[in-house]
Every structure is written in C-alpha cells, then in structure tokens.
Amino acid sequence: MLSTGLPQGAVPKLERPGPLRDRVYEALLELITTRALQPGQHLVESELAGHLGVSRQPVREALQRLNTEGWVDLRPAQGAFVHEPTDEEADQLLTVRTLLEAEAARLAAANAGSAGIAVLEELCEQGERAVAADDVDAAVALNARFHATVMELAGNAVLAELAGQVDRRVRWYYTPIARQRGRQSWIEHRELIAAIADRDQGRATALMREHTEHTRTSYHARRRS
C-alpha cells in the first residue's frame, strides 16, 4: 500500500465537467472530512496524483487551497500534512454550530409542515437502522442530512448559508465519535422531531442546544482518552 494509506475504495471518482483543480480539491476535502485521510497524515503529491489519476500540478494547487482554509498544514522542508485540530478550535467551531442550529430548531418549530416532519422521521429511521448495523459511514452521512433538513425547514437562507460554511468541519469532528454517540444521538433526534411537530419553539431550541453540547463533550472525552 502507498504511504498515503487510503482505505480500499475510499478514493472518490473525479466527476466532469469543471476545472480539474476544483475537482481534485473537492476529492481531497471529502477524503479529509470523512477521515479516510487522518489528522496528522503525510500527504505526498505524487501518491495522491496517482490515486486520483491526475498530474501533480492540480494536487499541488488543491493542497495550497486546503492549507489556506485550514484543512492542511504545509511545513517547510517536510511537505503537506492533514491538519490536527486543537481543543480550542473544536470548541470555537462547535460553539458556533450550537448557535446556528439552536436558532434553526426554533424556526423549524415555527415553520415546518407535515411533509418536512415526515422527512425528518424517515431520516431518523434510516439513522437508527445504520446504527443497528454498525454502519458508521451511513450514520454520519444521515446525521448530516438530518441537521441540514432542520436547517432547510427553518426557512432562513442566510442562516442556511452560514451553517453550510461549517457543515463539513462539523462532520470532521463528528465522524470519530459517531459510534460512541450511537443510538443516543438518534433518541435525541426523535425528541427534537416531537418538539418541532408540537410547534414548541422553546423546547426545540433547548433540545438542540443539549444535543450539540453532547457532541462537544463526547469529542473532548475522546481526545482525553
């Protein structure tokens, strides 16, 4: 196996059309956020280019962009490495997430109709099945879809745009604790759905705050263990 150490089948296909550098960037970002490329892992341009079937130039450009955005660290005379988040970075990101999602839950309780609530219930059922099957990748993806749906039901485009900016980084932090959170996370989702269906804005807000706080404390507990 190459030193880049990508799991079998982890490399996404580069879709056309679109500038190659952008497609390579998206592919590498997906590998980082799903932790197919682990924090601290050395990123070798030639090996990544070989995995993705491209030349080294678009990989180099993508790594530079990822460095600017804080996903990759470029170290003089050493090369590129996946960024290792600090506890302070996690706290700042997850605090912002709590603010955004608590407000989204309040607005969803005010605005959601029966069709939107049905979507949340279906996602919850799928998430519970993923947890029962110990399918962590599916559980992480469904968790992201659940939270994105709450954001959509809020009906605030500016709030959704801000949430979209932190969504991938939240997924990055959530992935390593998904198994630990497991079924409890979806129990909390069920409670949130009930509050939204009852149009109880205060309870929906409080439940989402508690839910996101559980993610934060679980992440820090994992870091200390």
N, C-alpha and C positions, 0 to 999 in steps of 0.2 A: 504494500500500500504506500502511496506517496505520503510525504511528511505532512502535507496539508491535512490529511486524516479525515476526509469527508466520508460519512457513512454511505454504504451502498444505496444507490437510488436517491440520494439527497440532493444531487445537483439538478436544479430546475432547467427545463428547456428554454433556450432563448427564443422568444417569440418575435416575429416580424409583423409589421414594419416598425420603424423607429430607429433613431440613431443608435449605433452599436454601443457606444459608451454608456448611454442611458439604460440599455437592456442589461449590460454587464453590471452596472450599478445596482439595478433592481434585483438581479440574481444574487449578488453578493450580500445585499442587505437582507434578503429573505433567508439566506443561509446563516447570517449572524443572528437575526431576531428569533429564529427557530432553534438556535444554539447547535445547529449542525457544525458551525464553526464556533468553538468555545471561547469565552473570555480568556485573554492571555495567549491564545494560539497564534503561532507564527504564520504569516500569510506570504507565501512565496509566489511571486508574479508568474513565473514560468509554469508552475504546477497548476495554479488557478486557471491560467490561459489554456492549459491542456485539458483540464476538466470541462471547461466551458466551450472549447473548440474555437477559440479566437486567438488573435495575436496578443502580445504583451502590452501593446500601447493602450487599448481600451481598458485593460485591467489596471494599468498604472493610473489612468485618469480617474477610474472609479474609486481606487484606493485613496487618491488625493481628495476627492469629494467626500468620501466617508470619513476621512480624517478631519475635514473642516466641520462636519456635522457631529463629531464626537463618537463615532462608531469604531474608528480605527485609530491607533497611535502609530505615527511614523517616527522611528527612532534613528538618529544619525548613526551610520555605520552598522546598523543592526537590521533595519528593514521595517516591515509593517506587522503590527500585532493587533488582534481584536482587543478593543478597549475593555478593561476590567473596571466595572462601576464601583464607586466608593459608597459607603453607607450614607454619606451626606447627599450624594447625587440621587440615590434611591429615595431618600426622604423628601427631597425637593420635588422630584417627579411625581411621587405617589401623593404628596400633599396637593399638588395642582390637579391631579386626577380626581381626588376626592371632591374638590371644589366644583369642578366641571360636572362630574357625574351626579353629585347630590342635587345640583340645580336641574340637571336633565331629568332625574327621577321625579322631582316636584312638578316640572312642566308636563312630563308624560302622564302623571296622575290627573293633571288638569285637562289634558287634550286627547289622550288616547281613546280610540274607539274599540269596538268589539273585535274588529279584524286585526288590529295591531296587538291586542292582548292575546288573540289566538296564535299569532306568530311567536310571541314570547313563550307561550305554553308549549308549542311544538319544539322550539329550540331547547327548552328545558328538558323535555322528554328525550330528545336526542343526546343532550349532555349527560343525562342520567344513565342512558344506555352506554355511552362512551366510557364513563367511569366504571360501570359494572364490568365492561370488557377490558378494563385497564388500557384503553387506547388513549394515551396521554396526548398525542398529536391532535386527535379529533377533539378531545375535551378542551384543549387550549384554543383551537380554532372556533369551536362552538361558544366558548366563553366570550371570545372577542366579538362574535356575531351577536350574541345576546346583548352585550353592552352597547354595541353600535345600533341595535334596533331600539333600545331605550332612548338613545340619543336622537334617532330619527323621529320617534314618537313625540319627543319634546317639541319639535316643530320650530326650533330656533337655528337658523342657518349659520349664524356667527358662532354660536356655541358648538355646533357640529364641526365647523372648520377648525376651531381651537382644539377640540377633542381629537380630531384626525391627526393633528400635528404631534400628539403624544401617544397615539394608539400603538404604534409599533414598538416604542420604547417600553410601554406598559406590558406588552406581550413578552418582551425580552425578560423583564423581571418576573413575570408570572410563570413562564414555562418551567423553571426549575422547582417551583413549589406546587405545580398543578396536581401532582399525585398526593402530596401532603394535604392540600385543601380538599381534594376529592369530593365525596358526596356532600360534605357540609356546605361547600360553595353553592351547590345546586339547591340545597334546602333553603339557603338564604335567597336564592333567586326566586324560589316559589313564594316566599314571604313577600318579596318585593312585588311580584305579579299581583298578589292578592291586594296589596295596598293600592297599586295603580288601578286595578279593576274597581276598587271601592271609592276611587277618586279622593283618597286620603293623602293630601299633599304633604302634610306634616310627617306622617308615618313613612311615606315613601322616601322622603328626604333623610329621615333618621336611619332607616334600614340601609340605604345606600351608603351613608357615612360609615355605619358599622361594618358593612360588607367590605368596603375598600380599606378600612383600618385593619381588618383581619388579614387582608393580603399583605399589608405593610409589615405587620408584626410577624407573620409567617416567614416573610422574606428575611427579616433580620434574625429570626431564630435559626434559620437555615445557615446564614452566614457565620453565626457564632458556634454552631455545632461542629 
